């Protein structure tokens, strides 16, 4: 049996090496004679998330130093206390170039072509999520929620971002924007501010890429839409009748004036009716009448249930593109389901506290987990061996479990060898896979 061909520069092994080189460029805040390098500490945390090790302690105890050296290129593996101490002062934004270098590799390998949604634009979903909260554990960058009785809940949130496509299961996450306290500020941060910072950095990293931003109805406000327009970003944003009363009144007015287009498509195989109505160029709200949007409403009518959605977009809606735009709007759930829920429930332990630190540790861990997820999603999108192993085992959880078992027990030459061993079994795979006799 011949192993499926892999795109060399997008293989797990090539990307691990790219990530390691990126870590090398992050300035070390400690004295130069430090016993352990910052690169090894960052790479060890990355490896912990890459292997979905349930905790730092388990990682430490079961670690297979040989494979961490061979596969992840770690010279010296720190113990959990050392790792926390070294990573706590690392400023999270230092990790941004590493995300960008993986993204550039995806572009070079033409892997993103499958993700183009409309007229050369990528669909980029943004959404906030909370991954940590505690009444006792906190750090300098925690959000504070003060309750009526004076007690405080500390929390960390992030604005996640991922390139999605309705027909592609994999998502390509970008560097998330942390939502928390920032140096020198007393005020709590919020998702809206994080979104503002995010688009500025998005344009710094990718000045010419074409994006359609998709978000839930909380984002459909005039200041945010003006920000998106300012940065030359298209959008498909959810709207709700309860939150956008003026807009829906305008639609009624347009309906009575006969300016609304109705369109219906019957899908006999799925036994569903897709019903649309849309109108272009309507004001979003009474106080910002110069912010004009195109409105689109959709009902999916099945045998037993009806689903209803509505969006605003800057893309001109027509009977030609309304179905496609609807699919783009509905694909937004992938940031929740294929991104956050995968991180929470598919082995990454997103909400698990790996160690909080006093400065940035909690945020640094969250960013490194997203980076490991980006490398995994690249495999899911591009690596035929990975896809075959996943199909064979049937679940990510089982895949990670088998991956860890091999990693801890056998001396391996590469991640590719590990995936091949999972796919073909030991007897059929190359004889290089031998028991570690040490
Ligand atoms: Zn904190």
Boltz pocket constraint, residues with backbone or C-beta under 6 A from the ligand:
constraints:
  - pocket:
      binder: B
      contacts: [[A, 137], [A, 138], [A, 139], [A, 140], [A, 141], [A, 142], [A, 143], [A, 154], [A, 155], [A, 156], [A, 356], [A, 357], [A, 359], [A, 362]]
      max_distance: 6.0
